[in-house]
Amino acid sequence: ALERAMARRARAALEGDDGGTTAREWTPEDGAEAAARVLETCGAHYTAWAFRMRCVEDAVDAREAEAGTATLRDELAFAEAQTTKNPKNYQVWNHARMVLERADAAGAFEGLRDRAFAHANAALMLDGKNIHAWSHRAWLVERCDAWEEEMAFTEEMLAEDWMNNSAWNARFQCVTVCVERGDVGVLEREAAFATTAPRVDDDNESAWNYLRGLCAIAERDGSAIPRDVANRVVALAIDAARTAAAPAPSRAPSRHAALLLA
């Protein structure tokens, strides 16, 4: 019902306020244009985004493979422009993902892969804590099995701001996947990474939460983590916490470290 109402509004936007009809056939391109007009006034208009995606799909279905891929490429450019205007608009990031999913179904994803990552990365360079851009990148990482790339990217982001909780969360997801695939050594490497100053700054709650998460994986009941590896991971975290929780002339004891020791 919402899409039918949107279609009526779109036709009216194209043909005039009187709602009259014209002799020429109304095309998916007309619908996409009308949806764009609605989005100019309300970028988070759910029905307009849904209607535009339907029009894009209809246009792709009506064309040969190469022309259909070009349509998807153009639509991705439209989404990129919209995120530039409103980078924290969930609807536009969802639209970009749907365009990529359609490209994937058409066997055209690889040609858009680098562009898709560049889109998310550009948004995160502007705002390293944009949760919509991080979520979009997380989908890309899983789709492309790009966990090593994600480890490198999160390290770069943490070098810019070691209190970036979104980057720590993305990195922890990488660790979880690595452990599931048998790389238990990642826990010890990441414990060393997280306890390196300034990442484990006394007031950096994200880093301490990350360490707690590593310890939880290492000590999980029934885990395949070798006991010696688990012990070293926990020891690294505890040593760092004891240092940070102890009184010192130049700083107050870290409450986050104290919570890890509790």
N, C-alpha and C positions, 0 to 999 in steps of 0.2 A: 504494500500500500504506500509506503514511504517513497519507494522508487517511482511508482506511478505518479505520485504527486510531484516528485522532482522532475519527471519528464514533462509534465504539464507546465511547470514553472520555467523549465529550460526552453520549451517551445515558445512560450510567451516572451521570454527574454530575447529570443532571436527574431521573432516575427512581429513584435510590437505589443504594447500594453493592451490592445483591444482583444488579444488572444485569437486573432483571425488566422487563417491557414493560407498557405501558398501552394502553388502548383508543383514546385520541385520536391523531390523526395528528401526527407529529413535524415541526415547521415549521422554515424557515430562521431564524426569530427564536429558536427554541429552540437551534439550533446556535450562533448568534452569542452567545447568553447563556452557553452552556456554554464557548465559547472564551474569553469574558471572564473566567470563573471561573479557567480555567487561567492566563490572563495576569496575574491578580492575584497569583499565586504565582511566576510566572516571566515577566517582561515581555518577554524576548527569545526566547520559545518560537516557533521558526520555524513549526512545523506548526500551532500554534494560530492564528497570524496568517494562514497560508495557508488554513486551514479557515474562519476567520471571513470572509475575503474571498470565498470560494466561497459562503458563506451569504448574504452581502450581495448578490452577483451574482444568486443565485437569487431573493432577495426582490425585487430591482429588476425582474427578468424577469417576475415574476408580477403586477406592478402596472402601472397606467396611468402615462403619462409623468410627470404631476405628482406622483403618489405616489412614483414611483421616484426622482425628483429629491429629494424630501423625505427618503427613505431615505438617499441619498448625503450629504445635508446633515447628517443625524444621525450618520452614520458618520464624517464629517470632524470633527464635534465630539468624538466618541469618541477619534479619533486625537490631536486637540489636547490633550485631557485627559491622555492617556498621555504625550505629550511633556513636559507640565508635570511629571509625576512622574519621568520618566527622559529628559531632553532629549538624551542621547547614545546612545540606543537606536536602532541602525540600522533594526531591523525596523519600528518604529512610523513612522519617516519614510518607509520604503518603502511601508508600508500607505497612508499619506496620499497618496503619489503615485499609487498604483494606484486609489484612490478617485477622484482627479481625472481620471485617464486614462479611467476608466469614465464619468465625467460628460462628458468631452470627446466620447467615442464616442456618447453619448446627446444631444449638442447642448446640454448644460446647463452647460458649463464657465464661460461668461461670468458666470453668476449667482454663481459661487463664486470668481471671480478675485481680487477684492479681499480676500476672507476668507483665501484661500490665501497671498497675499503678507503679510497681517497676521500670520498664524500664524508664518511663517518669520522675519519681522522681530522679533516679540516674543521669539522664542528667541534671536536675535542681540543683542537689547538686554540680555538677561541674561548672555549669554556670546558676545562678539564673535568668538570663534574656534571656535565649534561647527561642526565640518566637516560634520556631517550636515545642519544647518540651511542652511549655505552651499550644499551640493550640491542640496538641495531647492529653494532659491531659484534656483540656476543652471538647473535644469530649467524652473522657471516663467518665467524671463527668456527662455529660448530658445523656449518654447512660445508666449509672448505677444509675442515680438519687442520686448521692453521694454529695449533696450540703453541708450537715453537715461536711462531711470529708474535703471538699474543704475549708470551713471556717477555720477549724483547721489547714490545710496545709498552707494556705496563712498567717495565724498568725505566724506560725513557720518561714516561709520565710521572713516575715516582721521583725521578731525579729533578723534575720541575717542582713537584709539590709532594713531599713524602707523607703528608696528611690527607692525601686524596683517597678517601674511603672507597670510591668507585673503582679506582685502579687496584687497590688491595683486593677487593672482592673479585674482580676479573682474574687477577693472578691466582687467587685461591681456587677458582674453578679450574684453572689450568693444572694446578697441583692435584686436584681430585681426579682429573682425567689421567694424568701421568701415573698415579698410584693404581688406578683401575687397570691400566695397561702393563703393570708390572715394574714400573720404575720407582721402586721404594726409596732409592737414594735421593730422590727429589726432596724428601722431607728434611734430610740433614742439610742439603744445599740451601733450601729455603729458610731453615732456621738460622743458618749462618748469614744469609742475606738480610733477614729481618732484624737480626741483632747487631748489625753494623751501623754505627753512628753515621749520620743523624737519623736513620730510619726509625730507630727505637728510642727516639727522643722521649724524655720522661712523660710529656703530656700528649704524645701521639697515640691516642686510643686505638686507632686503626691498626697500627703495627702490633700492639699488644693483643688485640683480638685475633690478628693473623697468627701470632705465636700460639695462642690458646687453641686455635683451630688445628694447627699442625700437631700439637700435643694430643689433641682429641683423636685425630686420625691414627697417630702412632700407638696410642694406648687402647684403641678400640677392641673390645672383646671379639675373639675369633678372627682378628686381623692377621693377614699374611706377612705383616711387617716383622722382620727379624728382631729379636729382643735387643740385640746390641745396637741396632740402628735406632730403635725406639728410645733406648736409654740415652743415647747421645743427643737426640733431638730434645728430649725433656731436660737434659742437663744444660744444654745451651740456653734454653728458655729460662730455666731457674737461675742460672748464674747471672744472666742479664737482669732479671727481675730483682734479685737480691741487691745488686749494685744500685739499681734505680730506686729501690724502696728504702735504702739506708739513708739516714740523715747525712747531709753534707753542708759545709759552710756556704757554698754558692747556690744552693737550690733546696727546695722542699722535697721531702720524699714523694715518689710518684704513687698516686693512688691506683693507677692502672697496673703498675707492677705489683702492688700489694694484692690486688684482686687476682692476678695470675698465681700468686703464691698461696692464696687462701684455700 
